[in-house]
Amino acid sequence: MRRSVRCGAVGALLVVSAAAACTPPQLDRAEHRTSPTATPRTLASKGFPPDAAQARTQLAGLTVAWGKNWETYERSKFGDGWSDDVDAPGGRNGCDTRDDVLRRDLTDLREGDRNPCVVLSGTLHDPYTGKDLPYSYRRASQIQTDHVVALGAAWRAGAWAWTPKERLTYANDLDVLLATDKTTNYEKSSKTPDKWKPPNRGYWCAYGRRWTGIKHKYRLTVTAPEKLALQDLLATCPAEIR
């Protein structure tokens, strides 16, 4: 059994600790299991998510505009299911995108012997609720893979103008994805932060940083209420990392 490490500050997943943004853990060489294609997985873009100060700078630079073309959104426009054929963190490593997310976000991880991509079991410290959720490959799970800035929200903010390949990349970018509680994910749906925030207030800082980082990375717009809500989320970051 290999244990992954969860970054922690105020009960959050992938959150800053003290003065710097926390990046997903890398395995020791002795423990490193490669995918079936022997390609080491990339867990996140360099410098992602941004720290609080960077996020504020990025937020200030985002274009403020109302969403467009909401009525033309369809999930299929972001590709059919998960794809490994993308130029994004997690892409082209021979593993399913969901398995990449589970391997990154779960602790007490047990991987398949024949296929180390497959996650057989583990535990998620859910960032949205703060609950510890068990995961089992062979049983129905309360754990889903959430697009933090949902596909519908991305569509309204500019993805409607992207190419199909660009939308496929977004849908499978590990920077955009988190393992989360199923019920809470349904409640979140495609809502922006002015309409939904994680029940776990300890994750608000990280949520604001991650949401802003995604919008900046993909040059998506924000609405005026959304921008104000993100400013409020970033205001919850501890003083030493503001």
N, C-alpha and C positions, 0 to 999 in steps of 0.2 A: 504493500500500500504506500502510495506517495501522498504527501500532504502539500497542498498549495498554501500560500501565505496570503492572508487577507490584510490589505492596508487598512489602517484604522485611525480615525479621528472623529469624535462625536458620533460613534456608531455607524459610520458611513463606509461604503465600498468604494475603493479607488479615490480616497479623499486625501487632502493634504495632511501631513503630520508636521507640526511645528512650522518651519519656514519655507518648505518647498512642496510642490505638488508631488503626490505619490504616484509612481508608475507601477504597472502590474509587475509582479515578481518574476524573476527569471530563475530557472532551475539550475542547481549546481550541475557541473559537468557530469559528475558520477551518476546523477539521477535523471539526466536529460533523456527523455524518450522522444525520438523523432517520429514523424508520421510515416506511413507506409512508403512515401516517395522519398524519405530521408531528407526532407526539407524542413529545417527548423522553423517553427511558427513565429510570426511577429504578432505581438499582443497589442501594441498601440503605436500610434505615430509619436515621433520624438516631441516631447514637450506637451503632450496631450494627456489629460485635460489641462487647460491653462490654470495658473494659480489665480488668486483673487484679483491681484493688481492687473495681471495680463487680461483677465476676463473683462474687467472694467474698461480697459483700453479698447479691447475688441468690440465690446458692446457699444461704445461711443461711436465706433466707425461703421456700424451696421446701418443699412438703408432702412428707414422707417416708411412702411407702406401697408395699405390694407391688402389682405390676401386676394388672389385672383384665381379664376377658373376652378373654383371649388367644385362646381357641378360636373366637371369633366374627369374628376379623379376616379381611377380604378386601380385596385391592388395589382392587377396583372401588368400594368404599365411599368412596374418596378421588377418585372421578371417573375417566373414561376418558381416559387419556393427559394431555397437556399442555393447559392452557387459559389464554388471555389475559384471560378475563373474570373477573378477581378484583381485590379491593381489597387489593393487597399490592405490594411492590417488584417491578417488572417487569410488573405487570398493566396491561391496557388501553393498550398502546403499539403494538399492531398486529403484534407479533412473537411467534413461538413461544417458549415458556419455555426450551427447551433452547438455542435460538439466543441468547437473552439471556444465559444462563450462559456459553456459549462466548465471546460478545463481551466479557464481563466478565473471564473468567479466562485467556483465551489471549493470547499475545503474537505478534508477526510476523503480525498478523491480515490476512487478505484477505477482503473481503466481496463479495457479488454486486453487479454493476453495476445490474441491473434491480431487484433486491430486496436492499437493504442489510441486511435482517434476516438473510439467509442467510450463514453463515460457510463459505467455500470451503476455507480452509486456515489453519493457525496452529500454534503450539507451546504446549503446556501444561507448566509446571513443576509437576508433580504434588505437592500438599501431603502426601499420605499416604506416598509413597515417596521424594520428592526427585528423581525422575527427570524428564528432559525428554522429553516424548512428542509426536510429530508428529500433526497432525490433518489429514485430507483428507475433504472432503464426498463424493467419488466412490469412496473406498476404505474397506474395513472399518477401523474405528478401535478403538484400545485405550482410548479415552476414553469414560467414561460420566458421567451426571449423577446424583450421589449426594444423597439426603436425609440430611443429617448425623445428625439424629435420625430414624431410618428410620420409614416409615409404620407398620410393625408395632409399633415401640417407642413411637411416639406414641399409637397405639391403646391399648396396655396402660396408658399413663400418663394417660389421660383422654379421648383423642379419640373413644373409643367413645360418649361422651355428647354429642358435637357434632352439629350439623346437617350435612347433606350439603354445603351451601354453605361452611360453616366448614372442613370437611375438604378441599374443593376448593381453597380459599384456601391452606391449609397446604401442600398438595402442590405448589403453584406459586409459593410465596413464595421469592424469591431469597435472603433471609436464611437459609433452611433448606437451600439447594442449593449444591453445589460440583462442579466438573468434576474427575474423579479417574480414576485407573488402573482399568481394567475388572476385572482379576484381583483386585486388592486390595479393590475394592468388593464383589465376590462374597464374599470372605473375611469382610469386615465384616458383611455382611448386615444383620440388625436387632439386632445385639448392642449392648449398653450398654457404657460405658467400663470397667466392672469385668470384662468378658469379652473386650474387644478394644480395642487402642490402635493408632494409626498406627505402622507400622514406622519411619518417620522421626521419631526422638525430638525433633528440632528443631521439630516441629510440635505437640508435646504441649501447650504453653502455649496456643497459638491454638485447638487442638481443644477444650481444656477451657473456654476463654472462649466459643467459638461454641456448644458443646453447652449450657452453662449459660444463655447468652443466649436460645437457642431455648426451653428449658424455662420460663424466666421469662416470655418474651414470650407464650407460649401457655398459661401457667398449668398446665403439666403436672407430674405428680408425679415423684419420684425414689425409687428403692429405697435402703435403707441402704447396701448394697455399692456402688451406683452413686455415691452422694454421697461416700463415702470415696475412690473412684477419681477423681472430679472434683477433690476437694481435693488429691490427689497430682499431678494434671495441672497445676493452678494453682500448685502449689509449684515447678514447673519454670520459671515465668516469671522473667526476669531481675530482680535485686533492685531496679533503678531503676524498674521498672514494677509492682512489687508493691503 
